[in-house]
Amino acid sequence: MRIGVILALFLSLITMGLSPAVAEPLTSSYHGQRNSAFMRAFGVAQPPYGFVQFCETQPQYCDGRWRGNDRFDATPVRLSELDEINRYVNAAIRPVTDMAAYGVEEYWTVPASAGDCEDYVLLKRELLMARGWPESALLVTVVRDEHGDGHAVLTARTTQGDFILDNKLSQVRIWNATPYQFVMRQSYVNPRAWVSLEETVVNSPVVTSGQTAR
């Protein structure tokens, strides 16, 4: 899908009142952000264009407004599920780029046997939801990896902190213990809205088809 069409879709979301209704507490200062176990949002961001296309073709994953969006009070058993699911999906799904699999630069889908970084995220999210994790606690997140490439991870938003499930790492880590630069993530209030994790709000599409190897 052309960038112009994607931007038109994004603008239509704003018109419908989805994006401005992020309703997350925003901060104006980045100072001390990495010292906290909890991410802070700085403003509304433009979603990755692969995500927008995914929502158009798979609206069941994106429609509606999440309720009960307080941080998930995860028990030790629940936290161990993060590690279990992360390791399971990382072993079960073969890494392959979207270009190799589908002939396009960016294509998001729930994978069956192979996929790119965002596909790992969508499958992990689906499996955790099947175990009772709330949707609003499982947020697709875009980062810049150690090579500066766009990369997608899953953020588990809990009262203990924001944990990262990553196809490049077997271990689940608190977000500020990863080597990544955090760019943006889904809003925990609205599945179609995204928030910036940088002081500079992201106003251009971000490609997440960089590294896929674990």
MDAnalysis code that builds the backbone (N, CA, C; Angstrom):
import MDAnalysis as mda
import numpy as np

u = mda.Universe.empty(642, n_residues=214, atom_resindex=np.repeat(np.arange(214), 3), trajectory=True)
u.add_TopologyAttr("name", ["N", "CA", "C"] * 214)
u.add_TopologyAttr("resid", np.arange(1, 215))
u.add_TopologyAttr("resname", ["MET", "ARG", "ILE", "GLY", "VAL", "ILE", "LEU", "ALA", "LEU", "PHE", "LEU", "SER", "LEU", "ILE", "THR", "MET", "GLY", "LEU", "SER", "PRO", "ALA", "VAL", "ALA", "GLU", "PRO", "LEU", "THR", "SER", "SER", "TYR", "HIS", "GLY", "GLN", "ARG", "ASN", "SER", "ALA", "PHE", "MET", "ARG", "ALA", "PHE", "GLY", "VAL", "ALA", "GLN", "PRO", "PRO", "TYR", "GLY", "PHE", "VAL", "GLN", "PHE", "CYS", "GLU", "THR", "GLN", "PRO", "GLN", "TYR", "CYS", "ASP", "GLY", "ARG", "TRP", "ARG", "GLY", "ASN", "ASP", "ARG", "PHE", "ASP", "ALA", "THR", "PRO", "VAL", "ARG", "LEU", "SER", "GLU", "LEU", "ASP", "GLU", "ILE", "ASN", "ARG", "TYR", "VAL", "ASN", "ALA", "ALA", "ILE", "ARG", "PRO", "VAL", "THR", "ASP", "MET", "ALA", "ALA", "TYR", "GLY", "VAL", "GLU", "GLU", "TYR", "TRP", "THR", "VAL", "PRO", "ALA", "SER", "ALA", "GLY", "ASP", "CYS", "GLU", "ASP", "TYR", "VAL", "LEU", "LEU", "LYS", "ARG", "GLU", "LEU", "LEU", "MET", "ALA", "ARG", "GLY", "TRP", "PRO", "GLU", "SER", "ALA", "LEU", "LEU", "VAL", "THR", "VAL", "VAL", "ARG", "ASP", "GLU", "HIS", "GLY", "ASP", "GLY", "HIS", "ALA", "VAL", "LEU", "THR", "ALA", "ARG", "THR", "THR", "GLN", "GLY", "ASP", "PHE", "ILE", "LEU", "ASP", "ASN", "LYS", "LEU", "SER", "GLN", "VAL", "ARG", "ILE", "TRP", "ASN", "ALA", "THR", "PRO", "TYR", "GLN", "PHE", "VAL", "MET", "ARG", "GLN", "SER", "TYR", "VAL", "ASN", "PRO", "ARG", "ALA", "TRP", "VAL", "SER", "LEU", "GLU", "GLU", "THR", "VAL", "VAL", "ASN", "SER", "PRO", "VAL", "VAL", "THR", "SER", "GLY", "GLN", "THR", "ALA", "ARG"])
u.atoms.positions = np.array([
    [0.855, -1.195, 0.000],
    [0.000, 0.000, 0.000],
    [0.887, 1.239, 0.000],
    [0.569, 2.235, -0.810],
    [1.413, 3.406, -0.929],
    [1.361, 4.261, 0.339],
    [2.448, 4.990, 0.578],
    [2.545, 5.823, 1.777],
    [1.407, 6.829, 1.832],
    [1.039, 7.398, 0.681],
    [-0.045, 8.373, 0.665],
    [-1.345, 7.804, 1.157],
    [-1.603, 6.547, 0.801],
    [-2.835, 5.898, 1.267],
    [-2.783, 5.678, 2.760],
    [-1.601, 5.272, 3.258],
    [-1.439, 5.040, 4.696],
    [-1.655, 6.329, 5.476],
    [-1.084, 7.432, 4.979],
    [-1.273, 8.705, 5.667],
    [-2.737, 9.110, 5.674],
    [-3.432, 8.796, 4.579],
    [-4.864, 9.104, 4.523],
    [-5.624, 8.295, 5.561],
    [-5.222, 7.021, 5.754],
    [-5.866, 6.188, 6.762],
    [-5.630, 6.762, 8.152],
    [-4.385, 7.204, 8.390],
    [-4.059, 7.784, 9.698],
    [-4.880, 9.033, 9.967],
    [-4.996, 9.874, 8.952],
    [-5.782, 11.089, 9.114],
    [-7.246, 10.768, 9.367],
    [-7.723, 9.672, 8.759],
    [-9.112, 9.294, 8.993],
    [-9.330, 8.837, 10.422],
    [-8.309, 8.206, 11.029],
    [-8.402, 7.804, 12.433],
    [-8.512, 9.038, 13.327],
    [-7.725, 10.064, 12.988],
    [-7.796, 11.296, 13.764],
    [-9.181, 11.915, 13.648],
    [-9.735, 11.903, 12.430],
    [-11.060, 12.460, 12.199],
    [-12.111, 11.744, 13.032],
    [-11.948, 10.419, 13.170],
    [-12.912, 9.637, 13.953],
    [-12.688, 9.797, 15.451],
    [-11.644, 10.542, 15.821],
    [-11.404, 10.804, 17.238],
    [-10.652, 9.698, 17.940],
    [-9.995, 8.801, 17.175],
    [-9.302, 7.696, 17.806],
    [-7.939, 8.114, 18.335],
    [-7.130, 8.768, 17.505],
    [-5.773, 9.076, 17.908],
    [-5.686, 10.118, 19.014],
    [-6.442, 11.239, 18.948],
    [-6.352, 12.208, 20.031],
    [-6.874, 11.667, 21.353],
    [-7.659, 10.586, 21.311],
    [-8.248, 10.045, 22.538],
    [-7.297, 9.075, 23.213],
    [-6.021, 9.341, 23.101],
    [-5.040, 8.460, 23.712],
    [-5.257, 8.404, 25.218],
    [-5.478, 9.543, 25.813],
    [-5.818, 9.650, 27.236],
    [-4.762, 9.044, 28.141],
    [-3.534, 8.988, 27.690],
    [-2.444, 8.557, 28.554],
    [-1.820, 9.786, 29.201],
    [-1.339, 9.655, 30.422],
    [-0.588, 10.764, 31.011],
    [0.671, 11.026, 30.191],
    [0.877, 12.265, 29.787],
    [2.034, 12.628, 28.989],
    [3.000, 13.440, 29.832],
    [4.278, 13.380, 29.476],
    [5.282, 14.146, 30.191],
    [6.029, 15.032, 29.209],
    [6.611, 16.098, 29.684],
    [7.325, 17.016, 28.809],
    [8.830, 16.906, 28.951],
    [9.295, 16.029, 29.831],
    [10.729, 15.927, 30.068],
    [11.191, 14.485, 29.961],
    [12.283, 14.253, 29.227],
    [12.864, 12.929, 29.071],
    [13.844, 12.611, 30.190],
    [14.213, 13.611, 30.953],
    [15.252, 13.441, 31.976],
    [14.837, 12.361, 32.977],
    [15.703, 11.379, 33.179],
    [15.436, 10.326, 34.145],
    [14.560, 9.207, 33.633],
    [14.183, 9.266, 32.360],
    [13.290, 8.246, 31.804],
    [13.848, 6.845, 31.976],
    [15.119, 6.628, 31.672],
    [15.702, 5.287, 31.714],
    [15.927, 4.805, 33.143],
    [15.781, 5.661, 34.121],
    [15.957, 5.239, 35.511],
    [14.689, 4.625, 36.093],
    [13.595, 4.721, 35.374],
    [12.325, 4.210, 35.865],
    [12.002, 2.869, 35.219],
    [11.326, 2.011, 35.973],
    [10.870, 0.727, 35.421],
    [9.653, 0.887, 34.533],
    [9.123, 2.109, 34.470],
    [7.903, 2.370, 33.710],
    [8.179, 3.379, 32.599],
    [7.737, 3.057, 31.390],
    [7.892, 3.975, 30.263],
    [7.019, 5.206, 30.462],
    [7.433, 6.322, 29.842],
    [6.628, 7.532, 29.828],
    [6.319, 7.913, 28.391],
    [5.121, 8.398, 28.162],
    [4.705, 8.830, 26.828],
    [4.847, 10.335, 26.709],
    [5.229, 10.820, 25.501],
    [5.491, 12.234, 25.282],
    [4.533, 12.891, 24.303],
    [3.677, 12.139, 23.665],
    [2.751, 12.720, 22.701],
    [2.223, 11.659, 21.760],
    [1.337, 12.059, 20.882],
    [0.751, 11.130, 19.916],
    [1.730, 10.901, 18.772],
    [1.892, 9.653, 18.346],
    [2.799, 9.297, 17.257],
    [2.019, 8.659, 16.111],
    [2.583, 8.742, 14.926],
    [1.975, 8.079, 13.770],
    [2.304, 6.595, 13.809],
    [1.320, 5.712, 13.723],
    [1.578, 4.267, 13.777],
    [2.447, 3.812, 12.617],
    [3.172, 2.698, 12.796],
    [3.894, 2.108, 11.659],
    [2.906, 1.761, 10.554],
    [3.287, 1.979, 9.304],
    [2.316, 1.744, 8.243],
    [1.953, 0.272, 8.102],
    [2.840, -0.630, 8.516],
    [2.483, -2.042, 8.509],
    [1.378, -2.363, 9.502],
    [1.405, -1.658, 10.636],
    [0.355, -1.834, 11.643],
    [-0.980, -1.326, 11.132],
    [-0.983, -0.173, 10.459],
    [-2.229, 0.384, 9.927],
    [-2.845, -0.577, 8.922],
    [-2.016, -1.126, 8.053],
    [-2.509, -2.076, 7.058],
    [-3.039, -3.335, 7.738],
    [-2.340, -3.805, 8.775],
    [-2.787, -4.973, 9.527],
    [-4.165, -4.742, 10.131],
    [-4.390, -3.558, 10.685],
    [-5.683, -3.247, 11.283],
    [-6.791, -3.172, 10.237],
    [-6.452, -2.769, 9.022],
    [-7.460, -2.714, 7.968],
    [-7.863, -4.111, 7.512],
    [-6.920, -5.038, 7.494],
    [-7.213, -6.392, 7.024],
    [-7.634, -7.332, 8.156],
    [-7.233, -7.011, 9.394],
    [-7.564, -7.843, 10.554],
    [-8.158, -6.964, 11.661],
    [-9.331, -6.377, 11.422],
    [-9.866, -5.388, 12.371],
    [-10.179, -5.954, 13.753],
    [-10.335, -7.275, 13.859],
    [-10.636, -7.862, 15.161],
    [-9.512, -7.647, 16.163],
    [-8.310, -7.378, 15.679],
    [-7.169, -7.140, 16.563],
    [-7.072, -5.688, 17.005],
    [-7.831, -4.800, 16.372],
    [-7.625, -3.367, 16.571],
    [-8.883, -2.586, 16.920],
    [-10.047, -3.159, 16.738],
    [-11.282, -2.411, 16.944],
    [-11.666, -2.335, 18.415],
    [-12.470, -1.339, 18.722],
    [-12.947, -1.175, 20.091],
    [-11.996, -0.359, 20.937],
    [-12.453, -0.004, 22.120],
    [-11.620, 0.722, 23.078],
    [-11.411, -0.170, 24.297],
    [-10.154, -0.298, 24.690],
    [-9.839, -1.170, 25.810],
    [-10.378, -0.607, 27.106],
    [-10.869, -1.495, 27.932],
    [-11.339, -1.112, 29.273],
    [-10.451, -1.796, 30.316],
    [-10.545, -1.316, 31.536],
    [-9.721, -1.903, 32.581],
    [-8.243, -1.752, 32.268],
    [-7.828, -0.526, 31.897],
    [-6.471, -0.336, 31.415],
    [-5.480, 0.058, 32.509],
    [-5.791, -0.255, 33.751],
    [-4.802, -0.093, 34.802],
    [-3.665, -1.086, 34.576],
    [-2.514, -0.801, 35.146],
    [-1.403, -1.745, 35.012],
    [-1.801, -3.127, 35.549],
    [-1.392, -4.163, 34.847],
    [-1.735, -5.525, 35.226],
    [-0.917, -5.931, 36.443],
    [-1.608, -6.321, 37.508],
    [-0.943, -6.750, 38.739],
    [-0.582, -8.226, 38.593],
    [0.558, -8.479, 37.972],
    [0.956, -9.839, 37.620],
    [1.550, -10.571, 38.814],
    [1.087, -11.777, 39.045],
    [1.656, -12.644, 40.076],
    [2.975, -13.236, 39.559],
    [3.770, -13.864, 40.435],
    [4.981, -14.540, 39.944],
    [4.688, -15.570, 38.863],
    [3.562, -16.269, 38.989],
    [3.181, -17.245, 37.968],
    [2.910, -16.550, 36.644],
    [2.211, -15.418, 36.697],
    [1.926, -14.660, 35.482],
    [3.217, -14.151, 34.836],
    [4.137, -13.660, 35.650],
    [5.392, -13.171, 35.111],
    [6.201, -14.300, 34.474],
    [6.107, -15.498, 35.029],
    [6.808, -16.638, 34.430],
    [6.221, -17.006, 33.077],
    [4.948, -16.679, 32.857],
    [4.334, -16.923, 31.553],
    [4.987, -16.085, 30.465],
    [5.424, -14.890, 30.818],
    [6.118, -14.051, 29.839],
    [7.363, -14.753, 29.319],
    [8.143, -15.301, 30.230],
    [9.357, -16.008, 29.845],
    [9.023, -17.256, 29.027],
    [8.010, -17.992, 29.462],
    [7.627, -19.225, 28.768],
    [7.188, -18.936, 27.329],
    [6.318, -17.962, 27.168],
    [5.797, -17.646, 25.834],
    [6.892, -17.057, 24.955],
    [7.733, -16.211, 25.526],
    [8.822, -15.622, 24.749],
    [9.738, -16.699, 24.184],
    [10.146, -17.635, 25.037],
    [11.035, -18.705, 24.593],
    [10.344, -19.634, 23.600],
    [9.071, -19.943, 23.852],
    [8.345, -20.846, 22.968],
    [8.231, -20.286, 21.548],
    [7.784, -19.040, 21.439],
    [7.592, -18.442, 20.113],
    [8.937, -18.243, 19.416],
    [9.950, -17.814, 20.153],
    [11.267, -17.624, 19.548],
    [11.805, -18.918, 18.949],
    [11.497, -20.060, 19.595],
    [11.957, -21.354, 19.089],
    [11.059, -21.888, 17.978],
    [9.768, -21.579, 18.034],
    [8.808, -22.164, 17.088],
    [8.772, -21.446, 15.748],
    [9.075, -20.158, 15.726],
    [8.954, -19.360, 14.507],
    [10.334, -19.125, 13.891],
    [10.434, -19.443, 12.624],
    [11.687, -19.242, 11.893],
    [11.767, -17.794, 11.415],
    [12.888, -17.112, 11.687],
    [12.993, -15.711, 11.256],
    [13.152, -15.589, 9.748],
    [12.338, -14.731, 9.141],
    [12.414, -14.461, 7.708],
    [11.929, -13.034, 7.482],
    [12.538, -12.325, 6.564],
    [12.121, -10.958, 6.298],
    [10.817, -10.939, 5.511],
    [10.103, -9.823, 5.602],
    [8.873, -9.671, 4.835],
    [9.142, -9.711, 3.332],
    [10.268, -9.167, 2.913],
    [10.601, -9.185, 1.498],
    [10.789, -10.609, 0.997],
    [11.460, -11.447, 1.806],
    [11.675, -12.831, 1.402],
    [10.379, -13.639, 1.426],
    [9.528, -13.361, 2.402],
    [8.306, -14.145, 2.560],
    [7.166, -13.670, 1.665],
    [7.021, -12.337, 1.517],
    [5.841, -11.784, 0.844],
    [6.171, -10.865, -0.332],
    [7.459, -10.562, -0.510],
    [7.848, -9.708, -1.616],
    [7.571, -8.239, -1.383],
    [7.340, -7.849, -0.125],
    [7.116, -6.449, 0.225],
    [7.995, -6.109, 1.420],
    [8.242, -4.812, 1.601],
    [9.137, -4.379, 2.681],
    [8.508, -4.557, 4.053],
    [7.201, -4.361, 4.166],
    [6.533, -4.374, 5.468],
    [5.194, -5.084, 5.353],
    [5.031, -6.179, 6.095],
    [3.769, -6.915, 6.107],
    [3.610, -7.568, 7.472],
    [2.576, -7.163, 8.205],
    [2.341, -7.676, 9.548],
    [1.289, -8.777, 9.506],
    [1.562, -9.885, 10.218],
    [0.588, -10.965, 10.298],
    [0.913, -11.842, 11.501],
    [-0.072, -12.625, 11.958],
    [0.174, -13.623, 13.012],
    [0.766, -14.840, 12.320],
    [2.012, -15.207, 12.623],
    [2.697, -16.244, 11.849],
    [2.302, -17.658, 12.257],
    [2.463, -18.587, 11.301],
    [2.254, -20.005, 11.577],
    [3.582, -20.711, 11.819],
    [4.594, -20.394, 10.997],
    [5.874, -21.076, 11.147],
    [7.073, -20.173, 10.919],
    [6.872, -19.005, 10.281],
    [7.981, -18.101, 9.999],
    [7.463, -16.672, 9.987],
    [8.353, -15.719, 10.288],
    [7.908, -14.332, 10.289],
    [9.007, -13.364, 10.661],
    [8.674, -12.089, 10.563],
    [9.557, -10.987, 10.920],
    [9.302, -10.600, 12.380],
    [10.056, -9.622, 12.885],
    [9.990, -9.291, 14.315],
    [8.581, -8.945, 14.783],
    [7.830, -8.166, 13.973],
    [6.488, -7.798, 14.400],
    [5.533, -8.991, 14.420],
    [5.818, -10.009, 13.602],
    [4.977, -11.209, 13.593],
    [5.170, -12.017, 14.882],
    [6.408, -12.085, 15.364],
    [6.668, -12.693, 16.672],
    [5.836, -11.984, 17.750],
    [5.831, -10.659, 17.682],
    [5.093, -9.865, 18.665],
    [3.612, -10.213, 18.652],
    [3.015, -10.269, 17.464],
    [1.577, -10.522, 17.355],
    [1.213, -11.910, 17.863],
    [2.072, -12.904, 17.607],
    [1.793, -14.255, 18.097],
    [1.946, -14.325, 19.615],
    [2.978, -13.719, 20.170],
    [3.162, -13.714, 21.624],
    [1.972, -13.049, 22.306],
    [1.521, -11.956, 21.727],
    [0.368, -11.246, 22.279],
    [-0.878, -12.135, 22.265],
    [-1.096, -12.805, 21.162],
    [-2.268, -13.680, 21.035],
    [-2.222, -14.811, 22.056],
    [-1.064, -15.434, 22.233],
    [-0.938, -16.559, 23.162],
    [-1.098, -16.110, 24.617],
    [-0.577, -14.946, 24.959],
    [-0.742, -14.443, 26.320],
    [-2.193, -14.054, 26.597],
    [-2.859, -13.471, 25.615],
    [-4.276, -13.158, 25.783],
    [-5.091, -14.424, 25.988],
    [-4.728, -15.506, 25.314],
    [-5.426, -16.777, 25.482],
    [-5.268, -17.322, 26.899],
    [-4.229, -16.878, 27.595],
    [-4.007, -17.284, 28.987],
    [-4.614, -16.296, 29.985],
    [-5.298, -15.279, 29.478],
    [-6.002, -14.367, 30.363],
    [-5.344, -13.028, 30.573],
    [-4.231, -12.766, 29.898],
    [-3.629, -11.440, 30.001],
    [-4.534, -10.430, 29.301],
    [-4.761, -9.252, 29.885],
    [-5.622, -8.251, 29.237],
    [-4.931, -7.620, 28.037],
    [-5.727, -7.275, 27.024],
    [-5.194, -6.651, 25.819],
    [-4.389, -5.398, 26.133],
    [-4.902, -4.595, 27.058],
    [-4.278, -3.302, 27.339],
    [-2.924, -3.431, 28.027],
    [-2.563, -4.639, 28.456],
    [-1.266, -4.859, 29.093],
    [-0.220, -5.360, 28.108],
    [-0.633, -5.616, 26.859],
    [0.256, -6.216, 25.862],
    [0.339, -5.278, 24.660],
    [1.392, -4.485, 24.592],
    [1.452, -3.370, 23.661],
    [2.583, -3.542, 22.650],
    [2.234, -3.462, 21.385],
    [3.239, -3.490, 20.325],
    [4.102, -2.233, 20.440],
    [5.407, -2.409, 20.380],
    [6.350, -1.311, 20.620],
    [7.427, -1.306, 19.549],
    [7.793, -0.118, 19.075],
    [8.831, 0.034, 18.054],
    [10.067, 0.656, 18.692],
    [11.228, 0.072, 18.393],
    [12.499, 0.554, 18.918],
    [13.498, 0.683, 17.776],
    [14.622, 1.338, 18.068],
    [15.808, 1.259, 17.229],
    [16.771, 0.297, 17.920],
    [17.198, -0.736, 17.196],
    [18.054, -1.730, 17.833],
    [19.499, -1.263, 17.887],
    [20.385, -2.164, 18.283],
    [21.793, -1.791, 18.474],
    [22.476, -1.402, 17.168],
    [21.852, -1.731, 16.031],
    [22.393, -1.347, 14.725],
    [21.698, -0.108, 14.159],
    [20.734, 0.431, 14.902],
    [19.979, 1.578, 14.426],
    [18.820, 1.219, 13.526],
    [18.515, -0.071, 13.395],
    [17.414, -0.522, 12.545],
    [16.098, -0.504, 13.311],
    [14.987, -0.312, 12.584],
    [13.677, -0.428, 13.195],
    [13.416, -1.861, 13.613],
    [12.811, -2.029, 14.785],
    [12.595, -3.372, 15.350],
    [11.343, -3.322, 16.215],
    [10.561, -4.390, 16.205],
    [9.341, -4.455, 17.006],
    [9.506, -5.441, 18.154],
    [9.023, -5.057, 19.332],
    [9.024, -5.915, 20.515],
    [7.650, -5.801, 21.171],
    [7.385, -6.701, 22.108],
    [6.137, -6.644, 22.854],
    [6.410, -6.136, 24.264],
    [5.672, -5.114, 24.679],
    [5.760, -4.606, 26.044],
    [4.632, -5.192, 26.881],
    [4.991, -5.821, 27.986],
    [4.009, -6.286, 28.964],
    [3.967, -5.245, 30.086],
    [2.851, -4.562, 30.198],
    [2.713, -3.420, 31.106],
    [2.140, -3.907, 32.439],
    [2.968, -3.987, 33.477],
    [2.550, -4.534, 34.759],
    [2.850, -3.553, 35.891],
    [2.322, -3.849, 37.043],
    [2.598, -3.014, 38.208],
    [4.050, -3.133, 38.653],
    [4.730, -4.202, 38.228],
    [6.136, -4.387, 38.569],
    [7.066, -3.655, 37.612],
    [6.543, -3.212, 36.465],
    [7.356, -2.529, 35.465],
    [6.936, -2.931, 34.070],
    [7.602, -2.355, 33.077],
    [7.335, -2.659, 31.675],
    [8.372, -3.664, 31.186],
    [7.903, -4.879, 30.892],
    [8.786, -5.964, 30.485],
    [8.749, -6.138, 28.972],
    [9.906, -6.508, 28.392],
    [10.052, -6.614, 26.946],
    [10.233, -8.063, 26.520],
    [9.368, -8.500, 25.607],
    [9.481, -9.807, 24.967],
    [10.034, -9.560, 23.564],
    [11.139, -10.238, 23.248],
    [11.923, -9.889, 22.069],
    [12.350, -11.161, 21.347],
    [12.209, -11.197, 20.019],
    [12.631, -12.392, 19.290],
    [14.153, -12.499, 19.166],
    [14.868, -11.428, 19.524],
    [16.323, -11.467, 19.480],
    [16.942, -11.892, 20.805],
    [16.131, -12.010, 21.849],
    [16.612, -12.372, 23.181],
    [15.722, -13.440, 23.799],
    [16.317, -14.440, 24.412],
    [15.530, -15.467, 25.107],
    [14.974, -14.935, 26.420],
    [15.753, -14.080, 27.085],
    [15.349, -13.578, 28.389],
    [14.388, -12.397, 28.243],
    [13.366, -12.399, 29.103],
    [12.495, -11.229, 29.219],
    [13.198, -10.222, 30.117],
    [13.254, -8.961, 29.687],
    [13.959, -7.936, 30.446],
    [13.043, -6.753, 30.727],
    [13.332, -6.057, 31.838],
    [12.675, -4.781, 32.057],
    [13.127, -3.858, 30.933],
    [12.286, -2.949, 30.501],
    [12.549, -2.188, 29.275],
    [13.863, -1.417, 29.289],
    [14.233, -0.860, 30.471],
    [15.442, -0.037, 30.514],
    [16.720, -0.859, 30.678],
    [16.587, -2.200, 30.672],
    [17.754, -3.078, 30.690],
    [18.046, -3.646, 29.300],
    [17.349, -3.143, 28.289],
    [17.606, -3.547, 26.907],
    [18.567, -2.547, 26.253],
    [19.196, -2.934, 25.137],
    [20.126, -2.020, 24.468],
    [19.450, -1.091, 23.465],
    [18.117, -0.987, 23.526],
    [17.378, -0.311, 22.471],
    [17.055, 1.145, 22.780],
    [16.826, 1.900, 21.711],
    [16.258, 3.237, 21.801],
    [14.761, 3.097, 21.541],
    [13.947, 3.451, 22.522],
    [12.503, 3.256, 22.404],
    [11.881, 4.438, 21.666],
    [11.130, 4.122, 20.619],
    [10.597, 5.135, 19.713],
    [9.126, 5.405, 19.978],
    [8.292, 4.365, 19.969],
    [6.855, 4.545, 20.169],
    [6.200, 3.205, 20.468],
    [4.972, 3.265, 20.993],
    [4.206, 2.041, 21.252],
    [2.721, 2.346, 21.170],
    [1.946, 1.246, 21.151],
    [0.496, 1.391, 21.218],
    [0.096, 2.095, 22.508],
    [-0.995, 2.823, 22.443],
    [-1.596, 3.360, 23.652],
    [-2.269, 2.237, 24.428],
    [-2.199, 2.284, 25.743],
    [-2.892, 1.273, 26.545],
    [-4.382, 1.570, 26.682],
    [-4.837, 2.675, 26.113],
    [-6.254, 3.033, 26.160],
    [-6.963, 2.668, 24.862],
    [-6.283, 2.875, 23.741],
    [-6.893, 2.723, 22.429],
    [-5.971, 1.895, 21.536],
    [-6.424, 0.744, 21.037],
    [-5.531, -0.131, 20.287],
    [-5.014, 0.448, 18.985],
    [-5.726, 1.415, 18.388],
    [-5.279, 1.990, 17.120],
    [-4.394, 3.223, 17.310],
    [-4.379, 3.770, 18.497],
    [-3.588, 4.970, 18.764],
    [-2.185, 4.584, 19.243],
    [-1.218, 5.425, 18.881],
    [0.169, 5.202, 19.291],
    [0.703, 6.452, 19.979],
    [1.656, 6.241, 20.892],
    [2.277, 7.345, 21.610],
    [3.781, 7.324, 21.394],
    [4.380, 8.512, 21.410],
    [5.821, 8.632, 21.260],
    [6.511, 8.361, 22.592],
    [7.605, 7.637, 22.549],
    [8.437, 7.399, 23.724],
    [9.692, 8.264, 23.696],
    [9.732, 9.182, 22.725],
    [10.810, 10.155, 22.609],
    [10.214, 11.555, 22.710],
    [11.046, 12.490, 23.126],
    [10.570, 13.874, 23.189],
    [10.202, 14.399, 21.808],
    [10.903, 13.924, 20.776],
    [10.572, 14.281, 19.404],
    [9.503, 13.324, 18.913],
    [8.300, 13.815, 18.707],
    [7.187, 12.968, 18.307],
    [7.426, 12.429, 16.909],
    [7.123, 11.140, 16.717],
    [7.352, 10.480, 15.441],
    [6.229, 10.823, 14.477],
    [6.559, 11.539, 13.410],
    [5.552, 11.950, 12.438],
    [5.763, 11.319, 11.073],
    [6.630, 10.332, 10.983],
    [6.853, 9.640, 9.717],
    [6.805, 8.141, 9.958],
    [6.451, 7.353, 8.929],
    [6.345, 5.909, 9.118],
    [7.677, 5.291, 9.531],
    [7.610, 4.272, 10.377],
    [8.804, 3.557, 10.811],
    [8.723, 2.135, 10.292],
    [9.758, 1.703, 9.586],
    [9.814, 0.336, 9.075],
    [10.430, -0.558, 10.128],
    [9.808, -1.706, 10.402],
    [10.296, -2.605, 11.456],
    [10.890, -3.878, 10.865],
    [11.251, -3.851, 9.605],
    [11.733, -5.063, 8.954],
    [13.262, -5.124, 8.918],
    [13.880, -4.751, 10.039],
    [15.334, -4.759, 10.092],
    [15.864, -6.129, 10.457],
    [16.358, -6.294, 11.674],
    [16.928, -7.549, 12.101],
    [15.839, -8.540, 12.480],
    [16.025, -9.817, 12.099],
    [15.076, -10.853, 12.492],
    [15.759, -11.987, 13.247],
    [17.065, -12.046, 13.204],
    [17.767, -13.158, 13.836],
    [17.727, -13.065, 15.338],
    [17.612, -14.198, 16.015],
    [17.583, -14.212, 17.474],
    [19.012, -14.147, 18.018],
])
